Amino acid sequence: MVARHKKRAGTAGEAEDEAGGKQGVLYVVATPIGNLEDITLRALRLLREVDLIAAEDTRHTRKLLNHYEINTPLLSYYREKEAQRADGIVARLAAGENVALVSDAGTPGIADPGAVLVNKARAAGFPVVPVPGASALIALLSAVGQVEAGHLFLGFLPARANERRKFLQTLIAEPRPLIFYEAPHRLLATLADCLAVFGDRPAAVGRELSKLHEEVRADALSALREIFSAKGAVKGEFVVLVEGRREPGERPEADNLRELAAWHREQGLSLKDTARRIADDLGLSRSQVYRQLLDFWDS
């Protein structure tokens, strides 16, 4: 059975099968990652008009709906119950109901539940319509000035230390920037693992993006670990970017002192000559650069 869209002004939308019967539509709706204003007008309209909202955590989603005075019924749809709840939602689509799928933050199916329902809905012939919006990984990329044409998104890294290090080792030769999500209680260990596996590459960490305590830090991996270690208890939601592998002899693009020093050192330059070259290139005081290099030249 092939479903085709039949748009009607002012409604969430509906589909019609070849026999003329109505079919429901599954909308995959992105919601704010923090700031409740980061939601599209289209998403708000659809959340009002659909017959049901399938939510990763109904308590969390209820806060968003209450803020915008939306009274659409909610159904809990979390990872442990994905397969079971998906069958029931597909049955409701077959009955002609429109359903919006949301996660706690961002886009369903991107490191969040959603793929099981999307696959079952598509397999059953129902339209699946993406409603794009806020994204933590795109937010970080936009704020760090990444000049590379592409990146490799890894979702969440393995939680267990041994598995995480083995996984990172498979990415040593990857030239694209690596970007992933991380839980607060694993952040320091993950930064340490990245440092051990990749060396002291340039990196960036985004914390609580779009929220009150938003923070974006860009520095070498070792420096970032020191920064977040000094904060005591690590709290918040994190996105991490680690620069990809450079070809041997390729000069760093950014004016990261550690990276520039490491590159000149690989070319066989002494500490004094390295300080002179970097100072001349960046228009800095030679004595100032020399003193800064002394802090980590022999480490």
N, C-alpha and C positions, 0 to 999 in steps of 0.2 A: 504494500500500500504506500503510495507516494503522497506526502503532505505538501501543500503549497500555501504560502502566506496569503492571507486576505486582510489587508490593512483597513482599518476603519478609524476615522478621526476621533480622538478623545478616548480611545480604548486601549487596553494593553496589547491587543492584537489577537488574532485567532487564526487557526488553520482549518482547512477543509479537505477531507479525503475525496477520492475519486467517486465515491458513491454519494457525495453531498453531505455526509455527516460531519459534525464539528469535531475537531481535535484540539487538545490543549497545546500550549507552547511553553517550553522550559526556558526561562530567562536566567542567565548566569550574570548576577549583578555584583559589581565591585562596590564596596562600602568604604568609608573613611578608615585610614590607618591610625588615626588619632583625633585630629581636629574634625569635629562633626560638620564643619562647613565644606569639607573636601568631598562632596558628593554631587553628582550631576543632576540637573533638572529632570533629565529623562529617567534616571534611576529612581528619583522620588516619585515621579508620576507612576512608574510601573509598580513600585512597592504599594502604592495606594490602590491600583486597579486590578492586580492579580487576585486570584481566589485564595492563594495560600503562599506563605513564605516558609521555605525550608531553611532553617538556620542552624549553624554549627553549635551555637549556645543561645538558646532563646532568651536567657536573662540578659546577655550582652546586647543582643539585637533589639530587645525591648527598649533599652535606653535610647537607641537611635530612633526607633519608631515613636516613642513618647516625645522626643525632642521636636519631631516634625508632625506630631498629632496624626499619626497613621495607625489605623485600627485593624489592619489586615490580620487574619488568624495566622498563628505561628505553629510550626511543627519542628521538633528537635531532630537534627540530622547531623550526628557526630561520627567520627571515624569508626568507632567500635560497632556502630549500628548502620553503617553505610549500606551494605548489601540488603539488609532487612527492610530499612526504610525506603530504599530506592524502588523496590518492587511496589510498595504501596503508593508512592508518588507517581510511578508510571501508570498505575491503575487510574489514578485521578486525572492524569493527562488524557487517558483513553475515554474518560467520562466527559471530556470537553473542558476541564478546568485549566486555567493558566497558573503556572507556578514560578515563583522567583526563588532561586538558590543563592544564599549569601553565606559568607564565612564571618568570623569575628572581626576581621580587618582585611582589606585588600580584596583580591580576586579569588573566588573559589577554584580549587584545583591547582593553584600555584602554592605548593607547600601547605595546602589546606585540603580538607575533604571536598569532594565534588566530582572527581573523575568517574567514580563508579556510576553515579546517577546519570551523568552526561552520556556515558557509553551505552547504558541501558535504554535511555530515551532515544538516542540516535538509532540503536539497533531495532527499536520498535517502530521507527519511522516518524517520530515526533520532531518538529523543528526545535533546534537549540540555538538560542539567540544570545550572543555576548553583549553585555552592557558595560563597557570599559570605565575605568576610573582610577582611583589612587593606587599606587604601587610603591612599596618601600624600596625595592631594588632600583627602580627608575629614579626615585627621589634622590637616592645617594649618588647615582651616576651623574645626575644633573648638577649636583652641588660640589663635586670634586674636580670638574674640568677634565674628564677623561678624554684624551684625544684619539685613542685607538678606535678603529671602525667597528669593532665588535667586542663581545665579552662572553664569558662562559658562566651561566647561572647554575649553581649547584644545589639550590634548595637548602635544607639543613644538612650539615655534615654528620657522619656517624657519631652517636653519643659516647660510645666506648672508646677509650684512649687508643688502644692498639688498633682497632678498626679505623679510627680516624687517621692515624699516622700512615697506615698502609694505603688508605685512599688518597691522601695527599701526595704520597710518593709516586702514584700513577700520574700525577699532574705536573711533575717537575719540569718536563720539557714543553708544557703548554705555553704558547706565546701570547695568548689572549689574557686579559685581566680576568681573574677569578672573583666571583661575587657570590656570597652566601649569607644565609640567616644564621644567627646563633643565640642560644639561650643565655641569660645573664650568668648563671652559675657555671657555665662552661667557657665563657669568653676568654678568661686569662689562660686557661689550659690550651685553648685552640690557638690563640696568638703565639703561645710558646711552641706549640707543635709546628705552626707555619714557619716560625723563625728557625727551628731545628731542621726542617725539611728543605725550605726554600732559600735559607740565608736571610740576610737583613734587607729584604726588598721594600720598596715604597708600598704603602698601604693606606687605607682609609677606613674609619669606623663611624657609622651613623647610629646614634642612640636616640630613641624616643622621637623619631622623625614626625614632624607636624604637631607634636605635643608641647606642653608647657616647658618641659626641661629638654627640649631638642638640643642635640650636640652633634657636630660633625668635626672629626679630627683627621688630618692627613699628615702622615709622617712615616718614618721607618718602622718596621714591625717591632723592633726592640724598644723604640721610644713610645709607641702606642701601648705596649704592655706595661711599661713603667707608669705612664699616665693613668691608666685605669687601675693599676695595682695601688697607686697612691690614694685613690678615692675611697678605699676601704671596701665596704660591701658594694658589689657591682649590681646595679638595678636597671631595669628597663628592657626594651626590645632592641635588638642589634642587627645591623646589616654590615657586613665586612667586605671590603674589596682589597685584593692583593694583586699587585702588578705581575704580569706574565713574565716568562723567561725571555731575556734578551739574547740575541746572537753574540757569541764571543767577540769582544772588541767593539761592540756597539755602544756608543756614548749615551748616557741617560739624557732624556729630553728635559726633565724637570731640574730645578736648581736645588735638589736635595743634597745637602753637604755630604752625608755619609755615602750616598750612592756615587756622587762625583769623585769622592776621595778613593772609594774602592775601585772605580774604573781606572783612575790615573795610576793607582798602585799596581793594578794588573798590567799596565803598560810598562812597569819597571821604574816609575819615577820615585824619587825620594820624598820624604815628608816636606822638606823645604821647597822642592820644585813643584810638588802638588799644591802646596799653599799658594805659591806664586801664580801658577796657571789658573786656579779657581778664582783667586782674587782679581786677576786681570780680566777673566771672562765675565765675571759678575759685577765688576766695578766696585769691589770691596777693599777694605784695608788688608794688606798682606799680613801684618802683625796680628790683626784680629782673627783672620782665617786660620793662621798658624796656631794660635792659642786654642781655637775650637777643635782643630784636628788633633791636638795633643790629647784631648779627652778620650778619644777612641782609636787612635792610630794603631796601637799595639794590641788592641782587644781582638 
